[in-house]
């Protein structure tokens, strides 16, 4: 009670959100940038399946099951673009199993690039995004949840 006879109501104390580690911030940035660029690239391939918007050579598809860039663009947008964008948001929110989702996204990107290489041959971007996938997976493995046996993101 105060001197005037009224009661003071105090707001409940919140636990401050722990700061993000450098690894966690790096994973989120890698996932967000990769997600946005893959979504953009995939959509551009779907809009112009001849590859003209990205200067993608249709000759690269010879000997594959693909007649044009429509389905490869859809796979890029869906699996890499949307997958990495959702993973970045989930990691940012520190959702359940965020670390494992980031780990799976990184490994998935490496596998995506290996499949792409086996189908259409070498392109320098495969190395770039293969490294991004590898770095994402390694950093996700090192996030705090990995050391304490928990499945979630950093706490």
N, C-alpha and C positions, 0 to 999 in steps of 0.2 A: 504494500500500500504506500502511496505517496503521501506527502503532507496534506494534500487536499482531500484525501480519503478515496481516491480512485485507484484502481488496479492498473498496473502496467502489464501489457501483453508483449512478450518478446517473441520475435520470429524464431522458429527453430533454426539451430545452427546446421548449416550444410557442410558436408565434407568437401573440401576443395578438390576439384578435379586434378589428379596428378599431372604433372607436366609430361609432355611427350618426349620420348628419347629421340636421339638423332636417327636411329634406325627406323623408328616408327614414322617419323616425319618423311624420311626418304622413301619408305615403302608407299606411303600415301601419295606422295608427289609422282613417283614412278607409275603407280597404278592409274592415277587421274590423267596424267599426260598420255600414257599409252592407250587408255580407254578412249579419250577424246580423239586422238589421231587415228585409231583403228576404226572408230565409228565414222569419222569423216571419210577416210579412205574407202571403207566398205560401202557407204552410201554413194560416193562418187562412182564406184565401179558398178553399182546397181543402176544408177541413173544413166550411165553410158556404158553398157556392157561390152562395147568394142574397145574399152580402155582409154579412149581419147582424152577424157578429163584428167587422167593421171599419167598420160603418155605410157600406158602399159601396153606392151607389144602382144598382140593376139597370137603371134607365132609361138610365144612361150607356152601356149596351151595345147599345141600340136602334140599328139600322142597321149593326151589325157582324156578323161571322160567329159571334159568341159568344152562346149562349143564356143562359149564367150565368158566374160568375166562376171556374169550375173551371180551364179552360185558361189564362186570364190569370194565375191564381194559380200554376199549375204553371210557366209561363214566368218569372214573377217569382222563384220559389224556385230554379229550375234555373239560369237564365242570370245573373241578378243576384246572388241569394243565394249559391248554391253557387260561382258563378264568382268573386265577390269574396272569399268566405271562403278558397277555395283560393289565390287570388292573394295574400291577406294572409299566409297561412302560407308560401307560396313566397318572398315578399319578405322575411319575417322570417328564413327559413333562408338567405337570399342564394343561392337556387338559380340554376342556369343560366337565362339569359334572363328573369330576374325583372323587370328594368326594362321589357322589351318586353311582358311579360305584364301588368304594371300599366298600361302605356300603352294596350294593347288593351282592358283592362277599363274604363278611363276613357272611351275613345272609344265603346266598346260601350254604356256606360250612357247617354251623350248620345244615341246613335242609338235606344236603347230608349225613351227619353223622347220623342223626336221621333215615333216610330211610335205610341206611346201617345197622344200629343196628336192625331195625325192620325186615330186611330180613335175615341177617346171624348171629345175636346174638352179644354179647359183644366182643370187642377187645380193649385193652388199647389205641391203636392209635386213636380210635374214640374219646376218651376223649381228647387226645392231640390236635387233629385237630379241635374238637369242640370248645375247648378253643381258639385256634388260630383264628377260625372264629368269635367267640364272641369278642375277643380283637380287631380284625380288624374292625368289625362293630362299636364298641364303639369308637375307635380312629378316624375312618372315620367321625363319627357323630360330633366329637369334633374339626375337622379341621376348619380353619378360615372361609371358605365359609358358614358353618352352622350357624355362629353367625350373619352374615350380610344379611341373606336371599338370598344369591346367590347360584346357583347350581354348580358352578365350583369348582376347586381345590383351594388350598391356593394361594393367590396373593401377 
